[in-house]
């Protein structure tokens, strides 16, 4: 997809998201899962438009392998949450403090999940730690919603 096409798609998706959120607010029944899916799609498009890699941290929490995206906001109005991804359930959100109660995944453990993420469009920048810059990025994203 050309960079200009991506920019147009991003703008269209942003407009649809704004309309959805306004209608959901009027109706009084917002759908958190739908909001999260829309926000995740916007974030992926924005990352790809910039042709940047997406920072990911692979962790094992209570036996489940997770891909944490510490620089991508996971919840509307919740800067302490980041986007996460798992084989089952796929995109969701996780409290960043999960880093304290989980262990780093080994390369052998995360290679299949990394392949799955690449297949759906992510360009991965695999890291082991989160940073203050990640928190700032999540806060900045939440200002847009």
C-alpha positions as CSV (number, residue, x, y, z in Angstrom):
1,X,0.0,0.0,0.0
2,X,1.4,3.4,-1.0
3,X,2.1,5.9,1.8
4,X,-0.5,8.3,0.4
5,X,-3.2,5.5,0.4
6,X,-2.3,4.6,3.9
7,X,-2.7,8.3,5.0
8,X,-6.2,8.4,3.3
9,X,-7.2,5.1,5.0
10,X,-6.0,6.4,8.3
11,X,-8.0,9.6,8.0
12,X,-11.1,7.6,6.9
13,X,-10.7,5.2,9.9
14,X,-10.3,8.1,12.3
15,X,-13.5,9.8,10.9
16,X,-15.5,6.5,11.3
17,X,-14.1,6.1,14.8
18,X,-15.1,9.6,15.8
19,X,-18.7,9.0,14.5
20,X,-18.9,5.6,16.2
21,X,-17.8,7.1,19.6
22,X,-20.3,10.0,19.3
23,X,-23.2,7.6,18.4
24,X,-22.2,5.2,21.2
25,X,-22.1,8.0,23.7
26,X,-25.6,9.3,22.6
27,X,-27.0,5.8,22.7
28,X,-25.4,5.2,26.1
29,X,-24.0,1.8,25.2
30,X,-20.4,2.0,24.1
31,X,-18.8,-1.2,23.1
32,X,-15.3,-1.4,24.8
33,X,-14.2,-4.3,22.6
34,X,-15.1,-2.4,19.4
35,X,-13.4,0.7,20.7
36,X,-10.3,-1.3,21.4
37,X,-10.3,-2.9,17.9
38,X,-10.7,0.5,16.3
39,X,-7.9,2.1,18.4
40,X,-5.6,-0.9,17.6
41,X,-6.3,-0.6,13.9
42,X,-5.6,3.1,14.0
43,X,-2.3,2.5,15.8
44,X,-1.2,-0.2,13.4
45,X,-2.0,2.1,10.4
46,X,-0.2,5.0,12.0
47,X,2.9,2.9,12.7
48,X,3.0,1.5,9.2
49,X,2.4,5.0,7.7
50,X,5.6,6.2,9.5
51,X,7.3,3.0,8.3
52,X,8.5,2.5,11.9
53,X,8.8,-0.7,13.8
54,X,6.4,-1.4,16.6
55,X,8.1,-2.0,20.0
56,X,7.0,-5.4,21.4
57,X,7.9,-7.2,24.6
58,X,7.2,-10.9,24.8
59,X,6.3,-12.1,28.3
60,X,4.8,-15.3,29.9
61,X,2.1,-14.6,32.4
62,X,0.4,-17.5,34.3
63,X,1.5,-19.8,31.5
64,X,0.2,-17.7,28.7
65,X,2.5,-16.1,26.1
66,X,1.7,-12.4,25.5
67,X,3.1,-9.8,23.2
68,X,2.9,-6.4,24.9
69,X,3.1,-3.2,22.9
70,X,4.2,-0.8,25.6
71,X,4.0,2.3,23.3
72,X,0.4,1.6,22.1
73,X,-2.4,2.6,24.4
74,X,-4.7,-0.3,25.3
75,X,-7.7,1.4,27.0
76,X,-9.6,4.5,26.4
77,X,-8.6,7.0,29.1
78,X,-6.2,4.5,30.7
79,X,-2.6,5.4,30.2
80,X,-1.4,2.6,32.4
81,X,-2.8,0.0,29.9
82,X,-1.0,-1.0,26.7
83,X,-2.2,-3.1,23.8
84,X,-1.4,-6.7,24.0
85,X,-1.8,-9.7,21.7
86,X,-2.1,-13.5,22.3
87,X,-2.7,-16.5,20.0
88,X,-6.1,-16.9,21.7
89,X,-8.1,-13.8,22.1
90,X,-5.8,-11.8,19.9
91,X,-5.8,-8.0,20.5
92,X,-6.6,-6.8,24.0
93,X,-5.2,-4.6,26.7
94,X,-3.0,-5.2,29.7
95,X,-1.9,-3.2,32.6
96,X,1.8,-2.5,32.1
97,X,2.5,-3.6,35.7
98,X,2.1,-7.2,34.3
99,X,5.8,-6.9,33.7
100,X,6.4,-7.3,37.4
101,X,4.3,-10.5,37.7
102,X,5.4,-12.2,34.5
103,X,8.7,-13.5,33.1
104,X,10.5,-12.8,29.9
105,X,9.7,-15.2,27.1
106,X,12.5,-17.1,25.4
107,X,13.1,-16.7,21.7
108,X,11.9,-20.3,21.2
109,X,8.7,-19.5,23.1
110,X,7.8,-16.3,21.2
111,X,9.0,-17.1,17.6
112,X,5.6,-18.4,16.5
113,X,3.7,-15.5,18.0
114,X,6.2,-13.1,16.4
115,X,5.6,-14.7,13.0
116,X,1.8,-14.4,13.5
117,X,2.2,-10.7,14.3
118,X,4.4,-10.1,11.2
119,X,1.8,-11.9,9.0
120,X,-0.9,-9.4,10.1
121,X,1.2,-6.4,9.3
122,X,3.4,-5.6,12.3
123,X,7.0,-4.6,11.8
124,X,8.5,-5.7,15.2
125,X,11.1,-4.1,17.3
126,X,11.7,-6.7,20.0
127,X,12.7,-5.3,23.4
128,X,12.8,-6.6,27.0
129,X,11.9,-3.4,28.9
130,X,9.4,-0.6,28.8
131,X,10.4,3.0,29.2
132,X,9.1,6.5,30.2
133,X,8.9,7.3,26.5
134,X,6.4,4.4,26.1
135,X,4.2,6.0,28.8
136,X,4.4,9.3,27.1
137,X,3.5,7.8,23.8
138,X,0.4,6.1,25.3
139,X,-0.6,9.4,27.0
140,X,-0.2,11.3,23.7
141,X,-2.4,8.7,21.9
142,X,-5.1,9.1,24.5
143,X,-5.2,12.8,23.9
144,X,-6.3,12.1,20.3
145,X,-9.4,10.1,21.4
